[in-house]
Amino acid sequence: MKNSLIYQTTNYDCGPTSLTNALRFLFERAEIPPILIKQIWAMGNDAYSPTGEPGKAGTSLEALRYLGHWFTDYGEKCGFPLRAKFLEGTEAFVEEQSAVLNCLRDGGCVVLRVVIHGGSGHYVLLTRILDNGEIGLFDPYGGEPDRGDPGRRFIYDRPQEMNRAVRMEYLNRQDDSEYAMGPYHKRELLLLWRTGGDAAQ
């Protein structure tokens, strides 16, 4: 049984929520080892706010990179069919023949840092390449539909895959537009694939 994707519990846990959603997207519920969920929530929300409050700056680039390595190592050592790869900077873009689109074509998914609310960093999960240059994604923040903007639209009927469709050129913007990846020095993402083999543990 595939789980529906979930929304974050606080204003700050988009990172671990999107990582959990990646596993929900790739695997059946019975296939997911509890240690993966434990590790995600132990490592996520590690960043401190400017006033020193733990967790209130979400999940750091370092934690996302570490979890990518940990997932791959766990998959190799324990025989679980999961592989991940962290990309940042100029390697992180969404265009034809990019690592992101190749991952989606291979049935994988991508935890991607984008901009929302006028500049805040936010993690979403890319899941599908759609028609007309759109990417299907799940935004764990939820919220109201994007009204009056042809580059972004709400999707209501695919809870196991996506709740928004965003045009590729929106994701590739280098400014602080909603759902832009922003300037290259701020870009980060994690590619995740289900590899061959039996996932049951």
C-alpha positions as CSV (number, residue, x, y, z in Angstrom):
1,M,0.0,0.0,0.0
2,K,1.3,3.4,-1.0
3,N,1.0,6.2,1.6
4,S,-0.4,9.6,0.7
5,L,2.2,12.4,1.0
6,I,2.1,14.5,4.2
7,Y,2.2,18.1,5.3
8,Q,4.6,19.6,7.7
9,T,3.7,19.8,11.4
10,T,5.4,23.2,12.1
11,N,6.6,26.1,10.0
12,Y,10.1,24.7,10.0
13,D,10.0,21.0,9.2
14,C,9.7,21.1,5.4
15,G,13.1,19.3,5.2
16,P,12.3,16.1,7.1
17,T,8.8,16.1,5.8
18,S,9.9,16.2,2.2
19,L,12.5,13.5,2.9
20,T,9.8,11.3,4.5
21,N,7.6,12.0,1.5
22,A,10.4,10.8,-0.8
23,L,10.3,7.4,0.9
24,R,6.5,7.4,0.8
25,F,6.6,8.1,-2.9
26,L,9.3,5.5,-3.8
27,F,8.1,2.6,-1.5
28,E,5.1,0.8,-0.2
29,R,4.4,1.4,3.5
30,A,5.4,-2.1,4.4
31,E,8.7,-1.8,2.7
32,I,10.0,1.3,4.6
33,P,12.4,0.4,7.4
34,P,11.7,2.4,10.6
35,I,15.4,3.3,10.9
36,L,15.1,5.5,7.8
37,I,12.3,7.6,9.4
38,K,14.2,7.8,12.7
39,Q,17.4,9.0,11.0
40,I,15.5,11.7,9.0
41,W,13.9,13.2,12.0
42,A,17.0,12.9,14.1
43,M,19.1,14.8,11.6
44,G,16.5,17.3,10.2
45,N,15.7,20.7,11.7
46,D,19.3,21.1,12.8
47,A,19.7,24.8,11.9
48,Y,19.5,27.6,14.5
49,S,17.6,30.8,14.0
50,P,19.4,34.2,14.1
51,T,18.3,34.5,17.7
52,G,19.7,31.0,18.6
53,E,16.5,29.0,18.7
54,P,17.2,25.4,17.7
55,G,15.3,24.1,14.7
56,K,13.8,27.4,13.7
57,A,16.0,27.8,10.6
58,G,14.9,24.4,9.3
59,T,17.3,21.8,7.8
60,S,20.8,22.8,6.8
61,L,22.6,22.0,3.5
62,E,25.0,19.9,5.6
63,A,22.2,17.7,7.0
64,L,20.7,17.2,3.6
65,R,24.1,16.2,2.2
66,Y,24.8,13.9,5.2
67,L,21.4,12.1,4.8
68,G,22.1,11.6,1.1
69,H,25.3,9.8,2.0
70,W,23.7,7.9,4.8
71,F,20.8,6.7,2.6
72,T,23.2,5.3,0.0
73,D,25.5,3.7,2.6
74,Y,22.5,2.1,4.3
75,G,21.2,0.8,0.9
76,E,24.6,-0.7,0.1
77,K,25.4,-2.2,3.5
78,C,21.9,-3.4,4.3
79,G,20.7,-4.4,0.9
80,F,17.9,-1.9,0.8
81,P,17.1,-0.6,-2.7
82,L,17.7,3.1,-2.1
83,R,20.3,5.5,-3.6
84,A,20.8,9.2,-3.2
85,K,23.0,11.9,-4.6
86,F,23.4,15.5,-3.3
87,L,24.0,18.4,-5.8
88,E,24.5,22.0,-5.1
89,G,25.6,25.3,-6.8
90,T,25.9,25.2,-10.6
91,E,25.1,21.4,-10.7
92,A,21.6,22.1,-9.4
93,F,19.3,23.1,-12.2
94,V,16.1,21.8,-13.9
95,E,16.4,21.7,-17.7
96,E,16.5,19.1,-20.4
97,Q,19.2,16.5,-19.8
98,S,19.8,17.8,-16.3
99,A,20.4,15.3,-13.5
100,V,17.0,16.3,-12.0
101,L,15.0,15.4,-15.1
102,N,17.0,12.2,-15.7
103,C,16.2,11.2,-12.1
104,L,12.5,11.8,-12.6
105,R,12.5,9.9,-15.9
106,D,14.1,7.0,-14.0
107,G,11.2,6.9,-11.6
108,G,13.1,8.7,-8.8
109,C,12.2,11.9,-7.0
110,V,14.1,15.1,-5.9
111,V,14.1,17.0,-2.6
112,L,14.7,20.5,-3.8
113,R,15.3,23.8,-2.0
114,V,13.2,26.7,-3.4
115,V,12.2,30.1,-2.4
116,I,8.8,30.9,-0.9
117,H,7.2,33.9,0.9
118,G,9.6,36.5,-0.5
119,G,12.9,34.9,0.2
120,S,12.6,32.1,2.7
121,G,14.3,28.7,1.8
122,H,11.9,25.8,1.6
123,Y,12.1,22.2,0.7
124,V,9.6,20.5,-1.7
125,L,9.5,17.1,-3.4
126,L,9.6,16.9,-7.2
127,T,7.9,13.7,-8.4
128,R,6.9,13.9,-12.1
129,I,7.6,15.5,-15.5
130,L,4.3,16.7,-16.8
131,D,3.3,18.1,-20.2
132,N,3.9,21.6,-21.4
133,G,7.2,22.1,-19.5
134,E,5.6,21.5,-16.1
135,I,7.0,19.6,-13.1
136,G,4.7,17.9,-10.6
137,L,5.7,18.6,-7.0
138,F,4.5,18.2,-3.5
139,D,4.8,21.3,-1.3
140,P,4.5,20.2,2.3
141,Y,3.5,23.7,3.4
142,G,0.2,23.4,1.7
143,G,-1.7,26.7,1.6
144,E,-4.1,28.3,-0.9
145,P,-4.0,27.7,-4.6
146,D,-1.8,29.9,-6.8
147,R,-4.4,32.2,-8.4
148,G,-3.9,34.2,-11.5
149,D,-0.4,32.8,-12.3
150,P,-0.2,30.6,-15.4
151,G,3.2,29.2,-14.3
152,R,1.9,27.6,-11.1
153,R,-1.3,25.7,-10.5
154,F,-2.8,23.6,-7.7
155,I,-3.5,19.8,-8.2
156,Y,-6.1,18.3,-6.0
157,D,-6.5,14.7,-7.0
158,R,-3.0,13.1,-6.8
159,P,-2.2,12.9,-3.0
160,Q,0.4,10.2,-3.5
161,E,2.3,12.2,-6.0
162,M,1.8,16.0,-6.1
163,N,-0.2,19.0,-5.1
164,R,1.2,21.6,-7.5
165,A,2.5,21.9,-11.1
166,V,5.2,24.5,-11.7
167,R,6.8,25.4,-15.0
168,M,10.5,24.5,-15.3
169,E,11.5,28.1,-16.0
170,Y,10.0,29.1,-12.7
171,L,12.1,26.6,-10.9
172,N,15.2,27.8,-12.7
173,R,14.9,31.5,-11.9
174,Q,17.8,33.0,-10.0
175,D,15.7,35.6,-8.1
176,D,13.4,35.4,-5.1
177,S,10.2,34.5,-7.0
178,E,7.9,31.9,-5.5
179,Y,9.3,28.4,-6.3
180,A,12.5,29.7,-7.8
181,M,15.7,27.9,-7.0
182,G,17.4,31.3,-6.6
183,P,21.0,32.2,-7.2
184,Y,23.4,29.3,-7.7
185,H,25.3,29.8,-4.5
186,K,22.0,29.0,-2.6
187,R,21.0,26.0,-4.6
188,E,20.8,22.5,-3.2
189,L,19.0,19.3,-3.9
190,L,18.9,15.6,-3.2
191,L,18.2,13.0,-5.9
192,L,16.7,9.8,-4.7
193,W,16.1,6.5,-6.6
194,R,14.7,3.1,-5.9
195,T,17.2,0.7,-7.2
196,G,16.7,-2.9,-8.3
197,G,15.9,-5.5,-5.7
198,D,13.4,-6.4,-3.0
199,A,12.7,-3.6,-0.5
200,A,11.0,-5.8,2.1
201,Q,12.9,-5.9,5.4
